[in-house]
């Protein structure tokens, strides 16, 4: 196997992991909620989505680990925001994969 093939395989696996992270219903709701805001605190997220705090924190941690969201400080409050650069990169990758399969 060529090095370029190995690199492509690694990139596809990373992208697949990010897609699995994004496709969970609660995480999709969190991202949608954050896209509509200028940043939300954990309590605002779990209260709006009617989920327990521990679940919200777990989902936020995972999204943050994969770079899909980021944590910032606004008006002395820790808030979560969508990392639009990373999120858009994942969406572009999905679009490329879909186009590739459409061409087959």
N, C-alpha and C positions, 0 to 999 in steps of 0.2 A: 504494500500500500504506500502510495506516495505521501509525502509530508503534507502537500496541499489537500489531499483527500482526508487526512487525519484532522487537519485544521477545520475543514468543512464539517466533518462529523462532530467535532467538539462544538462548533458554533451552532449546529442544528440541535444538538442536545441541550445546550444552554437556552436556546430559543424555546425548545419544547418545554423545559422546566418553567420558564416565565409564562408560557401560555397556560400551563396547568395551574399556576398560581392565579392567573387572571380569570380563569373560567369558573372559579368557585362562586356560587350565587351571592354569598355574603360579601366576598371581596369585590365582586362586580358592583354591588350596591354601594359599598364604601367608596369605590372609585367614582361612581356616578355622582354620589353626594358631594365628594370633594371637588369634582369638576364644576359643580354648580356654586361653589363657595370660594371665598378668598382665604380659606384655612379654617379648620375646625378643631376644637379640643376633643379629646377622647370621650368625655362625657356627652358632648353634643352629638357625637357619632352614635354611641350606643343608645342614647335616648331617642334619637330620630329613627334609628333602625329597629328599635325595640328588641335589642339583644343584650345579653349580660356583659358587664364590663370586662370580665376575663376573656370572653370570646372576642370582643372588639380589640382588645390589646394584643391577643395572639394573632389575629388577622393583620393588624397594623404592623406588628413586628415583622411578619413574613413579607408583606408588601414593601416595607422599608429595606429589609435585607436584600431584596432583589432590585432595589433602586427605583421601584415604580412610584413610590411616594417618598416624601422627605418631611422631616420635622424642622420647624422654624419657630422663631420667637417673635410674636407680633403683639404689641401693647402689653408686654410683660406676661404673655401667655404662651405656653407651648402649643403649637397647632400643627396639624398635618395638612400637607398640600400634595397634589399630584405632581410628580416630576415629569412635566410634559415632554421634555426632551427624550427621556427613556421610554415613556409610554408611547410616544409617536414612533420611536424606533421599532418597538415591538409590533405596532400596527402596520408599519411599512413592511416588516418581515412577513407578517401574515399575508399581506396583499401579494408579495412576491411569491410566496409558496402557493397561494391559490391560483395565481396566473400560471405558474409552472405546471400545476396539475391540469389546468384548463387547456394548456397547449399540448398535452399528451394525447 
